[in-house]
């Protein structure tokens, strides 16, 4: 199970990741990219790392929807 600090860190990484990257990477590449950034930012034990990977895999549609929304907002803001 993920603790609240790790969950916040995951979503902070997602928010800081370039929108196009979130949309263009394959599912496995996206999970690996976020996991790599998470490991670089905080110490995370192996069991929690596995939980984070499973969490990310289950949230891929939400991550991509969020990125689509950011992309649409940035396009709409240009006009």
Secondary structure, DSSP 8 states (H G I E B T S, - for coil): ---HHHHHHHHHHHHHS-HHHHHHS-HHHHHHHHHHHHHHHS---HHHHHHHHHHHHHTHHHHHHHHHHHHHHHHHHT-
